[in-house]
Amino acid sequence: MTAVTLSVVGAGHRGAEAYGDYCLRYPDRARVVAVAEPDPVRRAEFAEDHQIPAERQFATWSDLLAHDRLSDGLVVATPDLIRAGPVVTGARKGYALLVEKPFAPTEEQLDAMSAAITETGAFVGVAHVLRYTNFYRTVKRLIDEGTIGRLIHIDQTEDIGYWHFAHSYVRGNWRRADESSPMLLAKSCHDLDLLTWLIDEPAESVSSSGTLTHFTPQHAPEGAPERCTDGCPAADTCPFYAPRLYLDRLSGHHTWPVTAVTRDTSDAGRLAALQDGPYGRCVYRSDNNQVDHQVVTISFATGVLATLRIGAFTASNTRTIRILGSHGEISGRLDTGELEVRRFLPARGDTVHEWSRWDRDVQGRSGLPDDETWTISAGPTSDPDLADRPGRRESDGHAGGDDGLMHEFVEQVQQWRSGQTAALPTELRDAERSHRIAFAAERSRHAGQTVELTA
Ligand SMILES: NC(=O)c1ccc[n+]([C@@H]2O[C@H](COP(=O)([O-])OP(=O)(O)OC[C@H]3O[C@@H](n4cnc5c(N)ncnc54)[C@H](O)[C@@H]3O)[C@@H](O)[C@H]2O)c1
């Protein structure tokens, strides 16, 4: 099978470092043959990495899509607000599409895009990368096999991490909801997709609360200047002091998040970017308006509840999940890939259970210590799907989800190219489902009321 050919619109962090990098690591599976990127430095670097001839390098998505179809697939990795144009035009031009999330920044655009794409019958995959991780696939299998009985409640957290939040949602491209998309959609449409996939029944209502509580001028340390580099008196005590992150803690690191700050990742390049650019701004004096903590509750048709907590104030940047069922519970965290299953029945066999007292195990954990309990390692390196691939090089982008998505997308494009039906597990319908919950949650947050969802 010959490699599928791809055009990339938006050769930024995702376009270059996730999808472009995949093609460089798996040239027998996918090749980039055209690019659209307005930043001349990014465009030139990307074109050189992928050996793209001058006549297939374009400044914007519309320049690229003015031509007849240049490749099998089109990867749309433009900023949040530049989505409908490349997606709808790409579908009309006959490309197989891989579209970054959020699929659409507003409900009106979602409706229009959905109608236009349905008309074309295009093959559209959405980059809900977490569904392709070993971790969430294992969770899904455990639920579907009835390991913990009837599903009652899923509690998911997205711990964005204090430095990541400051980077993207206070200083960076997603700092303003009106110039990108609301934090829940921008960051957590993945979580909403996971919840609806794991629960797999219609969501009936949603409520949400959340505010921007900390990254505001009244919390600035006394005497803090506009920029960290202007002699901030709180340099040693502020967790968000930019030079500590980008110059010290990330010294020697030359990909995201440093490449979002500057393409010149030398010490001098970083310092110059902090002195002039958005990433050196005091986090208390930026023009940000995204909420910094939010909760969402979703009620499903059979009484299952899902809760989601997202926010800035965590040391880790990861996701955790707790799934409560009628016969047991599962808990886990994505960064370590560790899952623990506890069933509400005694373990079978002659396992010796060490009790420190009748309701404590030897670690002091409460419960009946002879309940059946086991742990599963479900990190990227234990994913048999990825381990089997020849020529695999380590990439744990999104806990293996980036590579997992691309493996499936490429396979499906190969099928589509040979005239067979192709579909990704995360397609237009899934994006519609998760995005409609996000839009409803935002309405609820603003109105202070529960919002009913129509099927
Ligand atoms: N799937 C995920 O988990 C995930 C993770 C991070 C970001 N994202 C999403 O991916 C998208 C891109 O994010 P990013 O971090 O790569 O941002 P980025 O800013 O690094 O990259 C976007 C690129 O698009 C380019 N661009 C702007 N206008 C364009 C146009 N008219 N035509 C072609 N290119 C244009 C920009 O110059 C930039 O290089 C965003 O919507 C973001 O929300 C998804």
The ligand as an SDF file (V2000), in Angstrom:
LIG
                    3D

 44 48  0  0  0  0  0  0  0  0999 V2000
   -6.4170   17.7460   19.5070 N   0  0  0  0  0  0  0  0  0  0  0  0
   -5.8620   18.3400   20.5450 C   0  0  0  0  0  0  0  0  0  0  0  0
   -5.7670   17.7760   21.6020 O   0  0  0  0  0  0  0  0  0  0  0  0
   -5.3610   19.7460   20.4180 C   0  0  0  0  0  0  0  0  0  0  0  0
   -4.2910   20.1860   21.2110 C   0  0  0  0  0  0  0  0  0  0  0  0
   -3.8690   21.5040   21.0560 C   0  0  0  0  0  0  0  0  0  0  0  0
   -4.5030   22.3520   20.1610 C   0  0  0  0  0  0  0  0  0  0  0  0
   -5.5550   21.8870   19.4270 N   0  0  0  0  0  0  0  0  0  0  0  0
   -6.2510   22.7530   18.4580 C   0  0  0  0  0  0  0  0  0  0  0  0
   -5.4990   22.7800   17.2630 O   0  0  0  0  0  0  0  0  0  0  0  0
   -5.6510   24.0600   16.6160 C   0  0  0  0  0  0  0  0  0  0  0  0
   -4.2670   24.6330   16.3450 C   0  0  0  0  0  0  0  0  0  0  0  0
   -3.6160   24.8200   17.5830 O   0  0  0  0  0  0  0  0  0  0  0  0
   -2.0390   25.0420   17.6770 P   0  0  0  0  0  0  0  0  0  0  0  0
   -1.6670   24.8720   19.0950 O   0  0  0  0  0  0  0  0  0  0  0  0
   -1.3750   24.2310   16.6310 O   0  0  0  0  0  0  0  0  0  0  0  0
   -1.9890   26.5850   17.3080 O   0  0  0  0  0  0  0  0  0  0  0  0
   -0.8210   27.3490   16.5350 P   0  0  0  0  0  0  0  0  0  0  0  0
   -1.1260   28.7810   16.6620 O   0  0  0  0  0  0  0  0  0  0  0  0
    0.5110   26.8410   16.9870 O   0  0  0  0  0  0  0  0  0  0  0  0
   -1.0270   26.8770   15.0080 O   0  0  0  0  0  0  0  0  0  0  0  0
   -2.0280   27.3850   14.1770 C   0  0  0  0  0  0  0  0  0  0  0  0
   -1.3420   27.7650   12.8770 C   0  0  0  0  0  0  0  0  0  0  0  0
   -2.3310   28.1480   11.9280 O   0  0  0  0  0  0  0  0  0  0  0  0
   -1.7690   29.1930   11.1640 C   0  0  0  0  0  0  0  0  0  0  0  0
   -2.8050   29.9690   10.4440 N   0  0  0  0  0  0  0  0  0  0  0  0
   -3.4180   31.1120   10.8300 C   0  0  0  0  0  0  0  0  0  0  0  0
   -4.2500   31.5380    9.8650 N   0  0  0  0  0  0  0  0  0  0  0  0
   -4.1630   30.6590    8.8380 C   0  0  0  0  0  0  0  0  0  0  0  0
   -4.7600   30.5720    7.5460 C   0  0  0  0  0  0  0  0  0  0  0  0
   -5.6260   31.5110    7.1060 N   0  0  0  0  0  0  0  0  0  0  0  0
   -4.4300   29.5370    6.7390 N   0  0  0  0  0  0  0  0  0  0  0  0
   -3.5500   28.5990    7.1500 C   0  0  0  0  0  0  0  0  0  0  0  0
   -2.9390   28.6340    8.3730 N   0  0  0  0  0  0  0  0  0  0  0  0
   -3.2460   29.6410    9.2040 C   0  0  0  0  0  0  0  0  0  0  0  0
   -1.0060   30.0370   12.1780 C   0  0  0  0  0  0  0  0  0  0  0  0
   -0.0670   30.8900   11.5930 O   0  0  0  0  0  0  0  0  0  0  0  0
   -0.3850   28.9460   13.0460 C   0  0  0  0  0  0  0  0  0  0  0  0
    0.9110   28.5980   12.6290 O   0  0  0  0  0  0  0  0  0  0  0  0
   -6.4650   24.9260   17.5720 C   0  0  0  0  0  0  0  0  0  0  0  0
   -7.7880   24.9970   17.1560 O   0  0  0  0  0  0  0  0  0  0  0  0
   -6.3720   24.1840   18.8990 C   0  0  0  0  0  0  0  0  0  0  0  0
   -7.5040   24.3580   19.7170 O   0  0  0  0  0  0  0  0  0  0  0  0
   -5.9730   20.6090   19.5320 C   0  0  0  0  0  0  0  0  0  0  0  0
  1  2  1  0
  2  3  2  0
  2  4  1  0
  4  5  1  0
  4 44  2  0
  5  6  2  0
  6  7  1  0
  7  8  2  0
  8  9  1  0
  8 44  1  0
  9 10  1  0
  9 42  1  0
 10 11  1  0
 11 12  1  0
 11 40  1  0
 12 13  1  0
 13 14  1  0
 14 15  2  0
 14 16  1  0
 14 17  1  0
 17 18  1  0
 18 19  2  0
 18 20  1  0
 18 21  1  0
 21 22  1  0
 22 23  1  0
 23 24  1  0
 23 38  1  0
 24 25  1  0
 25 26  1  0
 25 36  1  0
 26 27  1  0
 26 35  1  0
 27 28  2  0
 28 29  1  0
 29 30  1  0
 29 35  2  0
 30 31  1  0
 30 32  2  0
 32 33  1  0
 33 34  2  0
 34 35  1  0
 36 37  1  0
 36 38  1  0
 38 39  1  0
 40 41  1  0
 40 42  1  0
 42 43  1  0
M  CHG  2   8   1  16  -1
M  END
$$$$
